[in-house]
Amino acid sequence: MQKSAAKVLQKIRIRKKIVKKHQSYWVLLFALLISSIANAEVNNYVGAYASVGDWSLLPSQSKYSASFGVTGGLGFLYEMQAGPTYSPTRFLFDVGVGAHGGWTSFNQSSSAKMPIKDLQIDLNRDEFYYVYEINDRKDQYTNLAVQVPLMIGVQHKKFYMLAGAKVTANVLTKAHTKANITTYGDYVQFDPFYNMPELQFFNNLPIEKKADASLNLNVDVSLEIGGRFGLVTDAVGYDVPKRKIEYRLAGFIDYGIVDIHKDRGLEFMTTPTSYNAEEAYGKTTMIDGLKMNDLMSTTGFAKAVNNLVVGLKFTVLFQLPKEGKCVICRDAYRSSARNRGGSRGMKYEE
């Protein structure tokens, strides 16, 4: 027992030494990074960007496949570039804010049907199942959001790469649900009763609903890879730093790491409570009583729904002025003039 305990203690000591050694490496690496940035040439930029891409929502463990749609956005950003003087490689740090809008749609397969059965009683007091069969269902979403990107990366000559996170607050979401409804009577002793409008049995009756919806706060991990072009230098004076404009074009991918699905506990469809055959005869009360809810608000739609955007991004950056080395230094010129004037008995006036 003593030997085994001693071995365990020895292993713990070795692990502690390894952890301390790795911690020292990380601290040293972080210190070197801070030191290199502090001693590097730093340029600050402000700019704007525009993006466009394909927007998909990916449901997991769901009867529905991924949605498809488009999204686009505009925003402003600040960028810090740091690196050794005259080096073609720069460390990048980006932070910004933007407004984004998009449209996406879940489409039910034409071969997939979603029957809902209600046990009812007809005029002859026979039991039957009143069946609602949902065909060609489409759940369309339009969304407006505010996005805050936080990215770090590297730039080498005309190429650059950024990676980081984007936090998106969904401000306004609208849902538009459309489907074709077929209803029929499913009897044990008879063949099903189809297409009998006087008895509330319809074929492919269109139904739709528009409603407000909501999505959870989204966090995407993001990767952006592209190139710079059109570098322009405007000379504005000897002692005034030159302003630079950079243009960028890149491809990017954003993948959500949190569940965007905001389940409000609703059912896919709410049906009327009962079928009164005498009142229903020749009317459409069973259809009028239907309530179809959008997928993202329903229970059981998916275990989780993740965001995915793949697209293109265009960025323009303006370098902020900074104090540079003077070409003709006025203070040195004045000092030299004083000295020359003093030796000749001349007075220098500023």
Phi and psi in degrees as GROMACS dihedral restraints (atoms count N, CA, C in turn):
[ dihedral_restraints ]
;  ai    aj    ak    al  type     phi  dphi    fc
    3     4     5     6     1   -65.1    20    10
    4     5     6     7     1   -39.3    20    10
    6     7     8     9     1   -64.8    20    10
    7     8     9    10     1   -43.8    20    10
    9    10    11    12     1   -64.7    20    10
   10    11    12    13     1   -39.4    20    10
   12    13    14    15     1   -65.0    20    10
   13    14    15    16     1   -39.5    20    10
   15    16    17    18     1   -64.4    20    10
   16    17    18    19     1   -38.5    20    10
   18    19    20    21     1   -64.1    20    10
   19    20    21    22     1   -42.1    20    10
   21    22    23    24     1   -62.8    20    10
   22    23    24    25     1   -44.5    20    10
   24    25    26    27     1   -63.2    20    10
   25    26    27    28     1   -37.9    20    10
   27    28    29    30     1   -65.1    20    10
   28    29    30    31     1   -42.1    20    10
   30    31    32    33     1   -62.3    20    10
   31    32    33    34     1   -40.5    20    10
   33    34    35    36     1   -63.5    20    10
   34    35    36    37     1   -41.9    20    10
   36    37    38    39     1   -63.1    20    10
   37    38    39    40     1   -40.8    20    10
   39    40    41    42     1   -63.5    20    10
   40    41    42    43     1   -43.1    20    10
   42    43    44    45     1   -63.4    20    10
   43    44    45    46     1   -41.0    20    10
   45    46    47    48     1   -61.6    20    10
   46    47    48    49     1   -41.5    20    10
   48    49    50    51     1   -62.0    20    10
   49    50    51    52     1   -42.1    20    10
   51    52    53    54     1   -63.1    20    10
   52    53    54    55     1   -43.8    20    10
   54    55    56    57     1   -63.3    20    10
   55    56    57    58     1   -44.2    20    10
   57    58    59    60     1   -63.6    20    10
   58    59    60    61     1   -38.1    20    10
   60    61    62    63     1   -63.6    20    10
   61    62    63    64     1   -45.6    20    10
   63    64    65    66     1   -66.4    20    10
   64    65    66    67     1   -38.7    20    10
   66    67    68    69     1   -60.6    20    10
   67    68    69    70     1   -40.9    20    10
   69    70    71    72     1   -62.1    20    10
   70    71    72    73     1   -40.6    20    10
   72    73    74    75     1   -62.1    20    10
   73    74    75    76     1   -44.2    20    10
   75    76    77    78     1   -66.1    20    10
   76    77    78    79     1   -41.9    20    10
   78    79    80    81     1   -62.1    20    10
   79    80    81    82     1   -42.4    20    10
   81    82    83    84     1   -64.8    20    10
   82    83    84    85     1   -41.9    20    10
   84    85    86    87     1   -63.6    20    10
   85    86    87    88     1   -43.4    20    10
   87    88    89    90     1   -63.8    20    10
   88    89    90    91     1   -40.6    20    10
   90    91    92    93     1   -65.1    20    10
   91    92    93    94     1   -40.1    20    10
   93    94    95    96     1   -64.9    20    10
   94    95    96    97     1   -39.1    20    10
   96    97    98    99     1   -63.5    20    10
   97    98    99   100     1   -47.3    20    10
   99   100   101   102     1   -62.3    20    10
  100   101   102   103     1   -42.0    20    10
  102   103   104   105     1   -64.5    20    10
  103   104   105   106     1   -42.3    20    10
  105   106   107   108     1   -65.6    20    10
  106   107   108   109     1   -38.1    20    10
  108   109   110   111     1   -69.5    20    10
  109   110   111   112     1   -39.9    20    10
  111   112   113   114     1   -64.9    20    10
  112   113   114   115     1   -34.7    20    10
  114   115   116   117     1   -93.2    20    10
  115   116   117   118     1     0.8    20    10
  117   118   119   120     1   -89.5    20    10
  118   119   120   121     1   165.2    20    10
  120   121   122   123     1   -76.7    20    10
  121   122   123   124     1   125.5    20    10
  123   124   125   126     1  -114.4    20    10
  124   125   126   127     1   128.5    20    10
  126   127   128   129     1  -119.0    20    10
  127   128   129   130     1   138.9    20    10
  129   130   131   132     1  -111.5    20    10
  130   131   132   133     1   137.8    20    10
  132   133   134   135     1  -130.2    20    10
  133   134   135   136     1   149.4    20    10
  135   136   137   138     1  -125.4    20    10
  136   137   138   139     1   152.9    20    10
  138   139   140   141     1  -170.2    20    10
  139   140   141   142     1  -168.2    20    10
  141   142   143   144     1  -139.1    20    10
  142   143   144   145     1   157.5    20    10
  144   145   146   147     1  -140.5    20    10
  145   146   147   148     1   156.8    20    10
  147   148   149   150     1  -134.8    20    10
  148   149   150   151     1   137.5    20    10
  150   151   152   153     1  -134.8    20    10
  151   152   153   154     1   153.1    20    10
  153   154   155   156     1  -145.5    20    10
  154   155   156   157     1   143.1    20    10
  156   157   158   159     1  -166.8    20    10
  157   158   159   160     1   179.4    20    10
  159   160   161   162     1   -93.5    20    10
  160   161   162   163     1   126.7    20    10
  162   163   164   165     1  -108.8    20    10
  163   164   165   166     1   123.8    20    10
  165   166   167   168     1  -129.3    20    10
  166   167   168   169     1   146.5    20    10
  168   169   170   171     1  -112.4    20    10
  169   170   171   172     1   126.8    20    10
  171   172   173   174     1  -107.5    20    10
  172   173   174   175     1   103.0    20    10
  174   175   176   177     1   -83.7    20    10
  175   176   177   178     1   137.9    20    10
  177   178   179   180     1  -103.6    20    10
  178   179   180   181     1   142.7    20    10
  180   181   182   183     1    51.2    20    10
  181   182   183   184     1    55.4    20    10
  183   184   185   186     1  -132.7    20    10
  184   185   186   187     1   155.3    20    10
  186   187   188   189     1   -73.9    20    10
  187   188   189   190     1   -15.1    20    10
  189   190   191   192     1   -99.0    20    10
  190   191   192   193     1   144.3    20    10
  192   193   194   195     1   -85.1    20    10
  193   194   195   196     1  -178.1    20    10
  195   196   197   198     1   -62.9    20    10
  196   197   198   199     1   151.7    20    10
  198   199   200   201     1   -81.2    20    10
  199   200   201   202     1   172.3    20    10
  201   202   203   204     1  -142.5    20    10
  202   203   204   205     1   151.9    20    10
  204   205   206   207     1   175.6    20    10
  205   206   207   208     1  -166.4    20    10
  207   208   209   210     1  -128.0    20    10
  208   209   210   211     1   156.1    20    10
  210   211   212   213     1  -149.2    20    10
  211   212   213   214     1   155.9    20    10
  213   214   215   216     1  -154.8    20    10
  214   215   216   217     1   161.3    20    10
  216   217   218   219     1  -159.2    20    10
  217   218   219   220     1   162.1    20    10
  219   220   221   222     1  -132.4    20    10
  220   221   222   223     1   145.6    20    10
  222   223   224   225     1  -164.7    20    10
  223   224   225   226     1   174.5    20    10
  225   226   227   228     1  -119.8    20    10
  226   227   228   229     1   152.1    20    10
  228   229   230   231     1  -148.7    20    10
  229   230   231   232     1   159.2    20    10
  231   232   233   234     1  -116.4    20    10
  232   233   234   235     1   138.5    20    10
  234   235   236   237     1  -132.9    20    10
  235   236   237   238     1   136.6    20    10
  237   238   239   240     1  -109.0    20    10
  238   239   240   241     1   129.5    20    10
  240   241   242   243     1  -115.4    20    10
  241   242   243   244     1   128.0    20    10
  243   244   245   246     1  -135.9    20    10
  244   245   246   247     1   139.7    20    10
  246   247   248   249     1   178.2    20    10
  247   248   249   250     1   167.9    20    10
  249   250   251   252     1   -59.3    20    10
  250   251   252   253     1   146.0    20    10
  252   253   254   255     1   -57.4    20    10
  253   254   255   256     1   133.6    20    10
  255   256   257   258     1    67.3    20    10
  256   257   258   259     1     8.4    20    10
  258   259   260   261     1   -82.1    20    10
  259   260   261   262     1   141.2    20    10
  261   262   263   264     1   -77.9    20    10
  262   263   264   265     1    -5.2    20    10
  264   265   266   267     1  -108.5    20    10
  265   266   267   268     1   134.1    20    10
  267   268   269   270     1  -132.7    20    10
  268   269   270   271     1   143.4    20    10
  270   271   272   273     1   -84.1    20    10
  271   272   273   274     1   136.6    20    10
  273   274   275   276     1  -118.3    20    10
  274   275   276   277     1   141.4    20    10
  276   277   278   279     1  -136.3    20    10
  277   278   279   280     1   122.0    20    10
  279   280   281   282     1  -121.8    20    10
  280   281   282   283     1   140.1    20    10
  282   283   284   285     1  -145.2    20    10
  283   284   285   286     1   144.7    20    10
  285   286   287   288     1  -162.7    20    10
  286   287   288   289     1  -169.8    20    10
  288   289   290   291     1  -150.9    20    10
  289   290   291   292     1   141.1    20    10
  291   292   293   294     1  -150.0    20    10
  292   293   294   295     1   164.4    20    10
  294   295   296   297     1  -112.2    20    10
  295   296   297   298     1   133.1    20    10
  297   298   299   300     1  -131.8    20    10
  298   299   300   301     1   144.1    20    10
  300   301   302   303     1  -132.8    20    10
  301   302   303   304     1   152.0    20    10
  303   304   305   306     1  -159.1    20    10
  304   305   306   307     1   166.2    20    10
  306   307   308   309     1  -137.2    20    10
  307   308   309   310     1   135.1    20    10
  309   310   311   312     1  -148.1    20    10
  310   311   312   313     1   160.5    20    10
  312   313   314   315     1  -145.6    20    10
  313   314   315   316     1   133.8    20    10
  315   316   317   318     1   -94.1    20    10
  316   317   318   319     1   125.5    20    10
  318   319   320   321     1  -115.3    20    10
  319   320   321   322     1   124.4    20    10
  321   322   323   324     1   -74.6    20    10
  322   323   324   325     1   136.5    20    10
  324   325   326   327     1   -61.2    20    10
  325   326   327   328     1   142.3    20    10
  327   328   329   330     1   -63.9    20    10
  328   329   330   331     1   -23.6    20    10
  330   331   332   333     1   -87.2    20    10
  331   332   333   334     1   -16.5    20    10
  333   334   335   336     1   -88.2    20    10
  334   335   336   337     1   130.7    20    10
  336   337   338   339     1  -124.1    20    10
  337   338   339   340     1   146.3    20    10
  339   340   341   342     1  -119.1    20    10
  340   341   342   343     1    82.0    20    10
  342   343   344   345     1   -75.0    20    10
  343   344   345   346     1   139.3    20    10
  345   346   347   348     1  -122.8    20    10
  346   347   348   349     1   126.3    20    10
  348   349   350   351     1  -112.7    20    10
  349   350   351   352     1   134.2    20    10
  351   352   353   354     1  -122.7    20    10
  352   353   354   355     1   127.7    20    10
  354   355   356   357     1   -76.3    20    10
  355   356   357   358     1   123.7    20    10
  357   358   359   360     1  -134.3    20    10
  358   359   360   361     1   175.5    20    10
  360   361   362   363     1  -127.7    20    10
  361   362   363   364     1   133.3    20    10
  363   364   365   366     1   -93.0    20    10
  364   365   366   367     1  -170.5    20    10
  366   367   368   369     1   -62.2    20    10
  367   368   369   370     1   -31.2    20    10
  369   370   371   372     1   -89.2    20    10
  370   371   372   373     1    11.7    20    10
  372   373   374   375     1    64.7    20    10
  373   374   375   376     1    26.1    20    10
  375   376   377   378     1   -92.1    20    10
  376   377   378   379     1   138.8    20    10
  378   379   380   381     1   -80.2    20    10
  379   380   381   382     1   143.3    20    10
  381   382   383   384     1  -155.9    20    10
  382   383   384   385     1   163.4    20    10
  384   385   386   387     1   -97.4    20    10
  385   386   387   388     1   120.4    20    10
  387   388   389   390     1   -84.0    20    10
  388   389   390   391     1   113.4    20    10
  390   391   392   393     1  -104.7    20    10
  391   392   393   394     1   127.2    20    10
  393   394   395   396     1  -102.4    20    10
  394   395   396   397     1   120.8    20    10
  396   397   398   399     1  -113.5    20    10
  397   398   399   400     1   117.7    20    10
  399   400   401   402     1   -95.4    20    10
  400   401   402   403     1   124.2    20    10
  402   403   404   405     1  -123.4    20    10
  403   404   405   406     1   148.4    20    10
  405   406   407   408     1    51.6    20    10
  406   407   408   409     1    47.3    20    10
  408   409   410   411     1   -77.5    20    10
  409   410   411   412     1   138.8    20    10
  411   412   413   414     1  -132.4    20    10
  412   413   414   415     1   127.4    20    10
  414   415   416   417     1  -114.3    20    10
  415   416   417   418     1   108.6    20    10
  417   418   419   420     1  -106.7    20    10
  418   419   420   421     1   139.5    20    10
  420   421   422   423     1  -128.0    20    10
  421   422   423   424     1   133.1    20    10
  423   424   425   426     1  -113.4    20    10
  424   425   426   427     1   139.1    20    10
  426   427   428   429     1  -142.2    20    10
  427   428   429   430     1   137.1    20    10
  429   430   431   432     1  -116.9    20    10
  430   431   432   433     1   136.6    20    10
  432   433   434   435     1  -145.7    20    10
  433   434   435   436     1   159.2    20    10
  435   436   437   438     1  -110.8    20    10
  436   437   438   439     1   130.4    20    10
  438   439   440   441     1  -124.4    20    10
  439   440   441   442     1   138.0    20    10
  441   442   443   444     1  -120.7    20    10
  442   443   444   445     1   106.8    20    10
  444   445   446   447     1   -89.1    20    10
  445   446   447   448     1   144.2    20    10
  447   448   449   450     1  -134.5    20    10
  448   449   450   451     1   108.0    20    10
  450   451   452   453     1  -132.1    20    10
  451   452   453   454     1   148.3    20    10
  453   454   455   456     1  -129.0    20    10
  454   455   456   457     1   155.6    20    10
  456   457   458   459     1  -174.5    20    10
  457   458   459   460     1  -163.6    20    10
  459   460   461   462     1  -139.5    20    10
  460   461   462   463     1   146.7    20    10
  462   463   464   465     1  -125.0    20    10
  463   464   465   466     1   129.5    20    10
  465   466   467   468     1  -131.3    20    10
  466   467   468   469     1   112.4    20    10
  468   469   470   471     1    54.4    20    10
  469   470   471   472     1  -116.9    20    10
  471   472   473   474     1   -96.3    20    10
  472   473   474   475     1     3.8    20    10
  474   475   476   477     1  -115.0    20    10
  475   476   477   478     1   150.8    20    10
  477   478   479   480     1  -148.9    20    10
  478   479   480   481     1   161.3    20    10
  480   481   482   483     1  -144.4    20    10
  481   482   483   484     1   136.4    20    10
  483   484   485   486     1  -127.7    20    10
  484   485   486   487     1   144.2    20    10
  486   487   488   489     1  -142.4    20    10
  487   488   489   490     1   148.5    20    10
  489   490   491   492     1   168.1    20    10
  490   491   492   493     1  -146.1    20    10
  492   493   494   495     1  -130.5    20    10
  493   494   495   496     1   151.4    20    10
  495   496   497   498     1  -129.5    20    10
  496   497   498   499     1   123.3    20    10
  498   499   500   501     1  -100.4    20    10
  499   500   501   502     1   125.5    20    10
  501   502   503   504     1  -122.4    20    10
  502   503   504   505     1   122.4    20    10
  504   505   506   507     1  -101.5    20    10
  505   506   507   508     1   116.2    20    10
  507   508   509   510     1   -80.9    20    10
  508   509   510   511     1   112.9    20    10
  510   511   512   513     1   -87.3    20    10
  511   512   513   514     1   -44.1    20    10
  513   514   515   516     1  -141.8    20    10
  514   515   516   517     1   122.2    20    10
  516   517   518   519     1  -129.8    20    10
  517   518   519   520     1   130.0    20    10
  519   520   521   522     1  -119.2    20    10
  520   521   522   523     1   140.5    20    10
  522   523   524   525     1  -117.6    20    10
  523   524   525   526     1   139.1    20    10
  525   526   527   528     1  -131.6    20    10
  526   527   528   529     1   110.0    20    10
  528   529   530   531     1  -108.3    20    10
  529   530   531   532     1   128.9    20    10
  531   532   533   534     1  -131.3    20    10
  532   533   534   535     1   146.5    20    10
  534   535   536   537     1  -163.1    20    10
  535   536   537   538     1   165.4    20    10
  537   538   539   540     1  -107.0    20    10
  538   539   540   541     1   129.8    20    10
  540   541   542   543     1  -110.0    20    10
  541   542   543   544     1   127.6    20    10
  543   544   545   546     1  -114.8    20    10
  544   545   546   547     1   127.7    20    10
  546   547   548   549     1  -117.9    20    10
  547   548   549   550     1   145.0    20    10
  549   550   551   552     1  -155.6    20    10
  550   551   552   553     1   164.5    20    10
  552   553   554   555     1  -100.7    20    10
  553   554   555   556     1   123.4    20    10
  555   556   557   558     1  -106.2    20    10
  556   557   558   559     1   103.0    20    10
  558   559   560   561     1  -100.3    20    10
  559   560   561   562     1   153.3    20    10
  561   562   563   564     1   -76.3    20    10
  562   563   564   565     1   -41.0    20    10
  564   565   566   567     1   -92.3    20    10
  565   566   567   568     1    -9.1    20    10
  567   568   569   570     1  -127.4    20    10
  568   569   570   571     1   164.4    20    10
  570   571   572   573     1   -69.2    20    10
  571   572   573   574     1   154.4    20    10
  573   574   575   576     1   -57.0    20    10
  574   575   576   577     1   143.0    20    10
  576   577   578   579     1   -92.6    20    10
  577   578   579   580     1   113.1    20    10
  579   580   581   582     1  -112.9    20    10
  580   581   582   583     1   152.5    20    10
  582   583   584   585     1    49.0    20    10
  583   584   585   586     1    56.9    20    10
  585   586   587   588     1  -128.7    20    10
  586   587   588   589     1    82.9    20    10
  588   589   590   591     1   -56.9    20    10
  589   590   591   592     1   -31.3    20    10
  591   592   593   594     1   -66.5    20    10
  592   593   594   595     1   -20.9    20    10
  594   595   596   597     1  -108.4    20    10
  595   596   597   598     1    15.8    20    10
  597   598   599   600     1    73.3    20    10
  598   599   600   601     1    27.1    20    10
  600   601   602   603     1  -110.6    20    10
  601   602   603   604     1   115.2    20    10
  603   604   605   606     1  -123.1    20    10
  604   605   606   607     1   154.2    20    10
  606   607   608   609     1  -110.8    20    10
  607   608   609   610     1   124.7    20    10
  609   610   611   612     1    48.3    20    10
  610   611   612   613     1    54.1    20    10
  612   613   614   615     1   -83.7    20    10
  613   614   615   616     1   120.6    20    10
  615   616   617   618     1   -70.1    20    10
  616   617   618   619     1   140.2    20    10
  618   619   620   621     1  -143.5    20    10
  619   620   621   622     1   143.8    20    10
  621   622   623   624     1  -151.3    20    10
  622   623   624   625     1   161.8    20    10
  624   625   626   627     1  -150.3    20    10
  625   626   627   628     1   136.5    20    10
  627   628   629   630     1  -114.1    20    10
  628   629   630   631     1   136.6    20    10
  630   631   632   633     1  -157.2    20    10
  631   632   633   634     1   161.5    20    10
  633   634   635   636     1   -75.6    20    10
  634   635   636   637     1   142.9    20    10
  636   637   638   639     1  -131.0    20    10
  637   638   639   640     1   177.7    20    10
  639   640   641   642     1  -149.6    20    10
  640   641   642   643     1   148.0    20    10
  642   643   644   645     1  -124.8    20    10
  643   644   645   646     1   150.5    20    10
  645   646   647   648     1   -70.4    20    10
  646   647   648   649     1   160.3    20    10
  648   649   650   651     1   -56.5    20    10
  649   650   651   652     1   133.4    20    10
  651   652   653   654     1  -112.6    20    10
  652   653   654   655     1   140.4    20    10
  654   655   656   657     1  -125.3    20    10
  655   656   657   658     1   118.4    20    10
  657   658   659   660     1  -107.3    20    10
  658   659   660   661     1   141.3    20    10
  660   661   662   663     1   -88.7    20    10
  661   662   663   664     1   138.9    20    10
  663   664   665   666     1  -132.7    20    10
  664   665   666   667     1   144.4    20    10
  666   667   668   669     1  -132.9    20    10
  667   668   669   670     1   131.0    20    10
  669   670   671   672     1  -131.9    20    10
  670   671   672   673     1   125.4    20    10
  672   673   674   675     1  -132.0    20    10
  673   674   675   676     1   130.1    20    10
  675   676   677   678     1  -167.5    20    10
  676   677   678   679     1  -161.8    20    10
  678   679   680   681     1  -135.7    20    10
  679   680   681   682     1   160.5    20    10
  681   682   683   684     1  -103.7    20    10
  682   683   684   685     1   149.2    20    10
  684   685   686   687     1  -156.3    20    10
  685   686   687   688     1   168.2    20    10
  687   688   689   690     1    65.6    20    10
  688   689   690   691     1    36.2    20    10
  690   691   692   693     1   -66.6    20    10
  691   692   693   694     1   125.3    20    10
  693   694   695   696     1  -123.5    20    10
  694   695   696   697     1   134.4    20    10
  696   697   698   699     1  -118.3    20    10
  697   698   699   700     1   124.6    20    10
  699   700   701   702     1  -109.4    20    10
  700   701   702   703     1   114.6    20    10
  702   703   704   705     1   -78.7    20    10
  703   704   705   706     1   122.2    20    10
  705   706   707   708     1  -120.5    20    10
  706   707   708   709     1    14.1    20    10
  708   709   710   711     1   147.5    20    10
  709   710   711   712     1   162.3    20    10
  711   712   713   714     1   -68.7    20    10
  712   713   714   715     1   -47.1    20    10
  714   715   716   717     1   -96.8    20    10
  715   716   717   718     1     0.2    20    10
  717   718   719   720     1   -97.8    20    10
  718   719   720   721     1   130.8    20    10
  720   721   722   723     1   -61.4    20    10
  721   722   723   724     1   146.7    20    10
  723   724   725   726     1   -77.9    20    10
  724   725   726   727     1   138.5    20    10
  726   727   728   729     1   -91.6    20    10
  727   728   729   730     1   139.7    20    10
  729   730   731   732     1  -120.7    20    10
  730   731   732   733     1   142.8    20    10
  732   733   734   735     1  -118.7    20    10
  733   734   735   736     1   128.7    20    10
  735   736   737   738     1  -116.4    20    10
  736   737   738   739     1   139.8    20    10
  738   739   740   741     1  -115.9    20    10
  739   740   741   742     1   142.3    20    10
  741   742   743   744     1  -134.5    20    10
  742   743   744   745     1   146.0    20    10
  744   745   746   747     1  -134.5    20    10
  745   746   747   748     1   128.5    20    10
  747   748   749   750     1  -147.3    20    10
  748   749   750   751     1   158.8    20    10
  750   751   752   753     1  -100.1    20    10
  751   752   753   754     1   148.9    20    10
  753   754   755   756     1  -144.3    20    10
  754   755   756   757     1   159.6    20    10
  756   757   758   759     1  -138.7    20    10
  757   758   759   760     1   131.0    20    10
  759   760   761   762     1  -118.8    20    10
  760   761   762   763     1   127.9    20    10
  762   763   764   765     1  -125.7    20    10
  763   764   765   766     1   127.1    20    10
  765   766   767   768     1   -76.4    20    10
  766   767   768   769     1   135.0    20    10
  768   769   770   771     1  -105.7    20    10
  769   770   771   772     1     2.1    20    10
  771   772   773   774     1  -122.9    20    10
  772   773   774   775     1   161.5    20    10
  774   775   776   777     1   -78.5    20    10
  775   776   777   778     1   117.1    20    10
  777   778   779   780     1   -86.1    20    10
  778   779   780   781     1   -12.6    20    10
  780   781   782   783     1   -71.3    20    10
  781   782   783   784     1   119.0    20    10
  783   784   785   786     1  -105.3    20    10
  784   785   786   787     1    93.5    20    10
  786   787   788   789     1   -74.3    20    10
  787   788   789   790     1   119.1    20    10
  789   790   791   792     1  -101.9    20    10
  790   791   792   793     1    13.2    20    10
  792   793   794   795     1    75.3    20    10
  793   794   795   796     1    19.3    20    10
  795   796   797   798     1   -91.4    20    10
  796   797   798   799     1   155.5    20    10
  798   799   800   801     1   -86.2    20    10
  799   800   801   802     1   160.4    20    10
  801   802   803   804     1   -58.8    20    10
  802   803   804   805     1   -40.7    20    10
  804   805   806   807     1  -149.3    20    10
  805   806   807   808     1   136.2    20    10
  807   808   809   810     1  -104.4    20    10
  808   809   810   811     1   124.3    20    10
  810   811   812   813     1  -102.5    20    10
  811   812   813   814     1   160.8    20    10
  813   814   815   816     1   -58.7    20    10
  814   815   816   817     1   153.0    20    10
  816   817   818   819     1   -70.6    20    10
  817   818   819   820     1   -32.7    20    10
  819   820   821   822     1  -152.1    20    10
  820   821   822   823     1   161.6    20    10
  822   823   824   825     1  -112.1    20    10
  823   824   825   826     1   103.7    20    10
  825   826   827   828     1   -93.6    20    10
  826   827   828   829     1   104.4    20    10
  828   829   830   831     1   -60.4    20    10
  829   830   831   832     1   -38.8    20    10
  831   832   833   834     1   -67.0    20    10
  832   833   834   835     1   -40.6    20    10
  834   835   836   837     1   -76.7    20    10
  835   836   837   838     1   -30.5    20    10
  837   838   839   840     1   -77.9    20    10
  838   839   840   841     1   -20.0    20    10
  840   841   842   843     1   -58.9    20    10
  841   842   843   844     1   120.8    20    10
  843   844   845   846     1    77.0    20    10
  844   845   846   847     1     5.1    20    10
  846   847   848   849     1  -118.5    20    10
  847   848   849   850     1  -178.7    20    10
  849   850   851   852     1  -124.4    20    10
  850   851   852   853     1    37.2    20    10
  852   853   854   855     1   -65.2    20    10
  853   854   855   856     1   -33.0    20    10
  855   856   857   858     1   -69.8    20    10
  856   857   858   859     1   -29.1    20    10
  858   859   860   861     1   -81.6    20    10
  859   860   861   862     1   -40.4    20    10
  861   862   863   864     1   -62.7    20    10
  862   863   864   865     1   -27.2    20    10
  864   865   866   867     1   -84.4    20    10
  865   866   867   868     1    -1.4    20    10
  867   868   869   870     1   -74.2    20    10
  868   869   870   871     1   143.1    20    10
  870   871   872   873     1  -132.3    20    10
  871   872   873   874     1   111.4    20    10
  873   874   875   876     1  -102.3    20    10
  874   875   876   877     1   122.8    20    10
  876   877   878   879     1  -102.2    20    10
  877   878   879   880     1   149.6    20    10
  879   880   881   882     1   -69.4    20    10
  880   881   882   883     1   149.1    20    10
  882   883   884   885     1   -58.6    20    10
  883   884   885   886     1   -41.6    20    10
  885   886   887   888     1   -70.2    20    10
  886   887   888   889     1    -7.2    20    10
  888   889   890   891     1  -105.5    20    10
  889   890   891   892     1    -0.6    20    10
  891   892   893   894     1   -99.9    20    10
  892   893   894   895     1   158.5    20    10
  894   895   896   897     1   -82.7    20    10
  895   896   897   898     1   136.9    20    10
  897   898   899   900     1    82.4    20    10
  898   899   900   901     1     5.1    20    10
  900   901   902   903     1   -65.6    20    10
  901   902   903   904     1   -46.7    20    10
  903   904   905   906     1  -160.4    20    10
  904   905   906   907     1   153.3    20    10
  906   907   908   909     1   -66.6    20    10
  907   908   909   910     1   -38.6    20    10
  909   910   911   912     1  -157.9    20    10
  910   911   912   913     1   155.2    20    10
  912   913   914   915     1  -128.5    20    10
  913   914   915   916     1   122.6    20    10
  915   916   917   918     1  -109.8    20    10
  916   917   918   919     1   145.3    20    10
  918   919   920   921     1   -83.9    20    10
  919   920   921   922     1   144.9    20    10
  921   922   923   924     1  -146.3    20    10
  922   923   924   925     1   124.9    20    10
  924   925   926   927     1  -130.7    20    10
  925   926   927   928     1   128.8    20    10
  927   928   929   930     1  -125.5    20    10
  928   929   930   931     1   126.8    20    10
  930   931   932   933     1  -166.8    20    10
  931   932   933   934     1  -164.9    20    10
  933   934   935   936     1  -118.7    20    10
  934   935   936   937     1   149.5    20    10
  936   937   938   939     1  -137.3    20    10
  937   938   939   940     1   132.0    20    10
  939   940   941   942     1  -114.2    20    10
  940   941   942   943     1   132.2    20    10
  942   943   944   945     1  -131.7    20    10
  943   944   945   946     1   140.0    20    10
  945   946   947   948     1  -123.4    20    10
  946   947   948   949     1   132.5    20    10
  948   949   950   951     1  -123.2    20    10
  949   950   951   952     1   139.1    20    10
  951   952   953   954     1  -116.1    20    10
  952   953   954   955     1   122.8    20    10
  954   955   956   957     1   -73.0    20    10
  955   956   957   958     1   132.2    20    10
  957   958   959   960     1   -75.3    20    10
  958   959   960   961     1   145.1    20    10
  960   961   962   963     1   -61.3    20    10
  961   962   963   964     1   146.6    20    10
  963   964   965   966     1  -144.1    20    10
  964   965   966   967     1   156.8    20    10
  966   967   968   969     1   -75.5    20    10
  967   968   969   970     1   119.8    20    10
  969   970   971   972     1  -111.3    20    10
  970   971   972   973     1  -179.1    20    10
  972   973   974   975     1   -73.5    20    10
  973   974   975   976     1   133.2    20    10
  975   976   977   978     1   -77.8    20    10
  976   977   978   979     1   147.8    20    10
  978   979   980   981     1   -84.3    20    10
  979   980   981   982     1   -47.9    20    10
  981   982   983   984     1  -116.3    20    10
  982   983   984   985     1   103.9    20    10
  984   985   986   987     1   -81.9    20    10
  985   986   987   988     1   114.5    20    10
  987   988   989   990     1   -66.8    20    10
  988   989   990   991     1   -38.8    20    10
  990   991   992   993     1   -62.3    20    10
  991   992   993   994     1   -42.5    20    10
  993   994   995   996     1   -66.5    20    10
  994   995   996   997     1   -36.9    20    10
  996   997   998   999     1   -65.3    20    10
  997   998   999  1000     1   -41.7    20    10
  999  1000  1001  1002     1   -66.7    20    10
 1000  1001  1002  1003     1   -41.5    20    10
 1002  1003  1004  1005     1   -62.2    20    10
 1003  1004  1005  1006     1   -40.7    20    10
 1005  1006  1007  1008     1   -66.1    20    10
 1006  1007  1008  1009     1   -39.0    20    10
 1008  1009  1010  1011     1   -66.5    20    10
 1009  1010  1011  1012     1   -38.0    20    10
 1011  1012  1013  1014     1   -61.7    20    10
 1012  1013  1014  1015     1   -45.4    20    10
 1014  1015  1016  1017     1   -61.5    20    10
 1015  1016  1017  1018     1   -42.0    20    10
 1017  1018  1019  1020     1   -67.3    20    10
 1018  1019  1020  1021     1   -40.9    20    10
 1020  1021  1022  1023     1   -67.0    20    10
 1021  1022  1023  1024     1   -38.4    20    10
 1023  1024  1025  1026     1   -66.0    20    10
 1024  1025  1026  1027     1   -36.2    20    10
 1026  1027  1028  1029     1   -72.2    20    10
 1027  1028  1029  1030     1   -24.4    20    10
 1029  1030  1031  1032     1  -102.0    20    10
 1030  1031  1032  1033     1     5.8    20    10
 1032  1033  1034  1035     1    76.6    20    10
 1033  1034  1035  1036     1    21.9    20    10
 1035  1036  1037  1038     1  -102.6    20    10
 1036  1037  1038  1039     1   147.3    20    10
 1038  1039  1040  1041     1  -100.4    20    10
 1039  1040  1041  1042     1   128.9    20    10
 1041  1042  1043  1044     1   -97.4    20    10
 1042  1043  1044  1045     1   125.9    20    10
 1044  1045  1046  1047     1  -110.1    20    10
 1045  1046  1047  1048     1   131.1    20    10
